[in-house]
Amino acid sequence: MADNKLQIYQGNSESIFCAVVDASDLQMDLTEFNAKFMVKKKTDGDIELEYDHFTKDNSEGVILFNILAVDTSTLTPGNYVYSVDIFDSSNALVYTVVKDRFIIIDNLRYPI
């Protein structure tokens, strides 16, 4: 399993790029799919950060989430867990593309 840990300084913006492949390791066509990026303190905990606005390249199987500084400023430095999920419009097909550690690093330079 690949290490997909994300580390972001508190109060910083970050672009999160996600390439989606199918079971045959081929780029997945995302035309019929939406995506969501979620951060929780624990897997079974409350959602701390959620993004369902993104940019995607359907034919290349690429999703880009642009996390804003104002959103990371509300997270206490420490360890979290994140996931990127894709789903069709009826929620009949739901896939967790990646799930791993999400670390907010204390940033003393630019408080918001």
VMD Tcl script that draws the C-alpha trace (Angstrom):
set ca {
  {0.00 0.00 0.00}
  {1.38 3.40 -0.98}
  {1.99 6.15 1.55}
  {-0.47 8.91 0.69}
  {0.04 10.89 3.88}
  {-0.70 14.62 3.53}
  {1.01 17.27 5.65}
  {-0.21 20.88 5.59}
  {0.81 23.84 7.71}
  {-2.09 25.26 9.71}
  {-3.44 28.33 7.91}
  {-1.91 27.41 4.54}
  {-3.59 26.64 1.22}
  {-2.87 23.37 -0.52}
  {-3.73 21.78 -3.87}
  {-4.46 18.07 -3.61}
  {-4.05 16.10 -6.82}
  {-5.61 12.65 -7.10}
  {-5.18 10.31 -10.08}
  {-7.92 7.67 -10.23}
  {-7.25 4.27 -11.78}
  {-9.46 1.22 -12.16}
  {-8.78 -2.36 -11.03}
  {-6.59 -2.87 -14.14}
  {-4.47 0.17 -13.18}
  {-5.84 2.17 -16.14}
  {-6.93 5.79 -15.89}
  {-10.60 5.85 -14.97}
  {-13.11 7.91 -16.96}
  {-14.73 10.20 -14.39}
  {-17.46 11.63 -16.64}
  {-20.30 10.14 -14.56}
  {-18.67 10.74 -11.17}
  {-18.52 13.47 -8.54}
  {-15.88 13.60 -5.83}
  {-15.52 14.49 -2.16}
  {-12.51 15.15 0.07}
  {-13.11 14.66 3.81}
  {-10.98 15.05 6.92}
  {-11.88 13.58 10.32}
  {-10.01 13.42 13.62}
  {-10.78 9.67 13.75}
  {-12.24 7.38 11.11}
  {-15.53 7.16 13.00}
  {-15.47 10.81 14.15}
  {-17.19 13.96 12.95}
  {-16.19 15.58 9.66}
  {-13.72 18.40 10.37}
  {-13.22 19.52 6.76}
  {-15.20 18.63 3.63}
  {-14.75 19.65 0.00}
  {-17.13 18.67 -2.75}
  {-15.97 21.37 -5.16}
  {-13.10 20.29 -7.36}
  {-11.64 20.37 -10.84}
  {-11.47 17.16 -12.82}
  {-10.17 15.93 -16.13}
  {-12.68 13.22 -17.02}
  {-10.64 11.44 -19.69}
  {-7.39 11.50 -17.70}
  {-8.97 10.34 -14.41}
  {-7.63 13.30 -12.46}
  {-9.25 15.25 -9.60}
  {-7.86 18.43 -8.05}
  {-9.07 19.85 -4.73}
  {-7.91 23.35 -3.75}
  {-7.94 23.59 0.03}
  {-8.17 27.17 1.32}
  {-6.03 28.70 4.08}
  {-9.12 29.76 6.02}
  {-10.16 26.08 6.25}
  {-6.83 24.73 7.48}
  {-6.65 27.55 10.02}
  {-9.65 26.07 11.86}
  {-7.93 22.70 12.37}
  {-5.88 22.16 15.52}
  {-2.34 20.96 14.76}
  {-2.18 17.17 15.00}
  {-3.11 13.94 13.29}
  {-6.28 13.34 11.31}
  {-7.46 10.91 8.65}
  {-8.64 11.90 5.16}
  {-10.37 10.21 2.26}
  {-11.16 10.97 -1.36}
  {-14.36 9.32 -2.55}
  {-15.97 9.29 -5.97}
  {-19.65 8.54 -6.56}
  {-22.22 8.62 -9.34}
  {-25.27 10.90 -9.25}
  {-27.51 8.23 -7.69}
  {-24.89 7.14 -5.11}
  {-25.28 3.59 -6.45}
  {-21.55 3.48 -7.21}
  {-19.28 4.78 -4.45}
  {-15.52 4.23 -4.39}
  {-12.97 5.31 -1.79}
  {-9.99 6.24 -3.95}
  {-7.58 6.93 -1.12}
  {-7.62 7.07 2.68}
  {-4.58 7.94 4.77}
  {-3.12 10.24 7.43}
  {-3.68 13.99 7.28}
  {-1.34 16.03 9.47}
  {-1.79 19.69 10.35}
  {1.57 21.22 11.30}
  {1.68 24.17 13.68}
  {2.44 27.35 11.73}
  {3.56 30.42 13.65}
  {4.25 32.74 10.69}
  {0.85 33.78 9.32}
  {-2.02 33.49 11.76}
  {-5.42 34.07 10.18}
}
mol new
graphics top color blue
foreach p $ca { graphics top sphere $p radius 0.5 }
foreach p [lrange $ca 0 end-1] q [lrange $ca 1 end] { graphics top cylinder $p $q radius 0.2 }
display resetview
